[in-house]
Amino acid sequence: MSAEAIPEKLEYFISEKGPFLVVSLNGTIAKNTTPVLDECREKITQANTKKVILSLHDVSRIDLNGLPALAQLQQAVRSKPATLRLCFIKKDVAQTLFDKAIVRKDEVTMDLKEALESLKDAP
């Protein structure tokens, strides 16, 4: 029996509640899923919010080749300007994002509750 490769797929879901925009990613962040992140980035920049939470709870894998698109998404949030929080991110992935200067340490939270709490007093 030969093992068939599972195609990489990425979906996003956006929920806007008051001043918060919560973006949930589901699947794999890789080079071939970049168009999905690009589309997501456009929707974020069009939203009328200053507080963006990116939930990686359902991200099964982040490939190094997908990091540039994730970096562009993060830069778009900062340029909006808006405050960004990432939540449900694995420690090794977070360290890679810190090492490559894609996100700042104060932008990473453990879960959605902590992300919301940390943005409560943000402008």
N, C-alpha and C positions, 0 to 999 in steps of 0.2 A: 504494500500500500504506500502510495506517495502522499505526503502531506501537502495540501494545497494552501497557498498563502491567502490569508484573510485580507481582503482589500481594506486599505486605510480609508477611514471615513470620519468626518467631523461635522457636527451640527451645533447650532447655537440657539439659545432661547433668551429673549430679552423681556424683562419685567420692569416697568417703570412705576414706582410708587412714591408719590411726593417728590422729595428732592433726590431720591435714590434711583439709580439705574443698575439693575442686577443682570449680569450677563452670565449665563451658564453654558459652559462648553461640554460637549459630549462626544467622545471618540479619541482620535489620534491627532496630535499636532505634528505635522510632517510637511516636507516640501510639497507633496502633491495635494495637501489640504489647505495650502496657502490661499487659494481663491475664496474659500469659506471665511478665513480670518479677514481677508481684505473686505469682503462684503459686510462682515460684522463691524469692522472698523468704520466703514461708511455710515452704518446705522447709528453707531455710538456718536459720531461727530455731528450727526443731524439731530440727535436728541437734545431736548432742552433741560439739561441737568448738569450739576457741578460735582456730583458724587457718584463715582462708578465703581461697582464691585464686580470683579471677574472671578467666578467660581470655577475651580478646576476639579470639583468633586467627581465628575464623571469622565475625566480625561484618563484614558487607559495608558497612554504613552506619549511622551514628548521626545521627538527625534531632534537631534542637533540641527538638522537641515531645516526644521520648522521654526527655529528660534528667531531668525530675522523677521518673519511675519508677526510673531508675538511681540518683538521689540517695536515694530512699526505701530502696532495696535496701542501699546503702552505710550509711545511718543505722541500719538494722536490724542489720547486722553489728556496728557499733560498740556498739549498745545491748545486744547479746547478753550480755555483752561478748565480743568476739573481735577479733583482729587481721586486717586486710584487706590483700591485695595484688592489684593488677590487673596483668596481663601481656599482652604482644602488643598494645599499644595504639599507634595512630599518633600521631606527635608533635603534629599539629594538633588531634587530638581530645583528647589529654592536656592541651594548653594550654587548651582550652575548659573542660575539667573543673576545672582549677586556677583559671581566671579566675572561674568560677561557684561556687567553693568547694565543689564536689561531692566531690572527693578531695584528699588531701594529697600533696605531691610524694614523700614517703617511702613512699607506698602504691603507687607505680607502679614496675614492674620491666620489664626488656626481654623476658624469657621465663620459662617455667615453672621452669627450673633456678635462675635468679636469685631468683625468688619463693620457692621452697622453701628456698634457702640463707638468705635474709633472715629467714625465719620460724623457722629452726632453734633459735635461742635465745630466741625470744619466749615470754612466759608462756602 
